[in-house]
Amino acid sequence: MASPDAPTRVALIGCGGISGNHLAGYRHVPEAELVACCDVLEEKAQEFAGRAGISEVYTDYRDVMVRDDIDMVDICAIDEVHAEIAIAALRSGKHALIEKPFAMTVEEGEAIVQTARETGRRAMCAQSLRWAPKNLALKEALDSGSIGEPVYVRLCMPSSPFWREDQAEAYASRPADWLLVHNGMHSFDLLSWLLDSSPVRVHARSHPGQQWLPVHEYVTCSIRFGNGAIAQTEENRIMQPSGYPFHCEIYVVGTEGTLDLSDRLTHAVSVYNRDGYNLVGAHTTWSPEQPNMPFACEIREFVRAVRTGGDLPVPLEFSLEVLRGLLAAAQSLATGEAVEVRS
Ligand SMILES: NC(=O)c1ccc[n+]([C@@H]2O[C@H](COP(=O)([O-])OP(=O)(O)OC[C@H]3O[C@@H](n4cnc5c(N)ncnc54)[C@H](O)[C@@H]3O)[C@@H](O)[C@H]2O)c1
């Protein structure tokens, strides 16, 4: 039996773009040790293994599940396979950190929650943006009561598109709501976390953007939360010039003031209230060398909760409520009507 001081042994599944950020994160989490990786494309798995300095490489995740000496999987594969892999991992006695969105349907999400309960294993949706220093500063300013009770949030996430017309075939089968569901999990999670409440009614609208692309490139959602607050989101990849940075502008109106995260150039959080104007701080974006990079923080906090039995920083039940709101927004996009979120 492994000593309680031995590091948590991790297999990373899905060795594409985001796996590099997770790899950089593990370098700052001494309690965890990456021992294996898996990708359906062997060259991707081999390439990741080379960078991670590991030798155990798989192309079928089921071969990872039979390993009794692996404690946890880190699921960085494409969205559509998250639920299947997470449920297999929990059933084989492993903990699962799951990239967002952790499931593609409410039924899948409920099944993961249920399986985690039945097996006593831990599972968490990896919401890295919560650990961006500027978002932590905004949350702290909000929770300190600096603007009273929040009543309205506007959250805007633009960046230049990562799809290109000369690769149109790769996107041909993507649904119109792909940007909303894929990136909106960040927006809906951030809003629910900041407001400490869940969406109860959503109305989404979109613009299709470029003609060759089935994905709608601009999506805006009006959301009402259980605590009465209202919010407006924008997922935007439309017509941005190449190099326009991914960023997240957030503006919160409260009963006693306004908070403003001006992200694109300054990453500055400002408070406007009865005391006047106060710059809470300018917060750098992360770099892979920093132990406080969001991916290191989310992995570290998940691993620590697994090892101590402590609370998860992002409880799975919370993420399920976020997912219900997000998928109701996808339904609204399809019908053009506002949708009540059922829990
Ligand atoms: N937290 C963030 O900020 C953030 C940013 C980008 C992506 N993501 C999430 O990370 C996940 C991966 O995104 P990406 O950009 O790295 O995508 P990607 O397409 O670059 O990589 C996904 C990898 O999964 C592999 N894969 C597919 N099916 C598999 C299976 N059954 N078993 C093992 N591997 C499989 C693919 O071959 C590919 O290499 C997505 O869920 C995405 O939403 C999160």
The ligand as an ORCA input file, in Angstrom:
! r2SCAN-3c Opt
* xyz 0 1
  N      -9.743     25.836    -19.014
  C      -9.529     26.454    -20.135
  O      -9.276     27.627    -20.138
  C      -9.598     25.683    -21.418
  C      -9.047     26.209    -22.597
  C      -9.083     25.443    -23.765
  C      -9.703     24.192    -23.761
  N     -10.286     23.719    -22.619
  C     -10.970     22.410    -22.603
  O      -9.970     21.391    -22.674
  C     -10.448     20.296    -23.471
  C      -9.454     20.036    -24.593
  O      -9.339     21.193    -25.392
  P      -8.110     21.367    -26.382
  O      -8.140     22.769    -26.836
  O      -6.872     20.832    -25.763
  O      -8.579     20.421    -27.581
  P      -7.686     19.624    -28.626
  O      -8.599     19.235    -29.716
  O      -6.444     20.394    -28.934
  O      -7.231     18.317    -27.820
  C      -8.123     17.312    -27.454
  C      -7.387     15.970    -27.534
  O      -8.271     14.935    -27.079
  C      -7.964     13.785    -27.853
  N      -9.066     12.820    -27.734
  C     -10.267     12.814    -28.361
  N     -11.011     11.760    -27.965
  C     -10.260     11.084    -27.043
  C     -10.482      9.916    -26.271
  N     -11.618      9.207    -26.361
  N      -9.480      9.484    -25.451
  C      -8.313     10.174    -25.365
  N      -8.051     11.300    -26.079
  C      -9.014     11.745    -26.904
  C      -7.754     14.326    -29.262
  O      -7.051     13.410    -30.085
  C      -6.954     15.595    -28.957
  O      -5.552     15.374    -28.987
  C     -11.831     20.704    -23.976
  O     -12.803     20.102    -23.154
  C     -11.863     22.212    -23.804
  O     -13.167     22.715    -23.555
  C     -10.215     24.425    -21.461
*
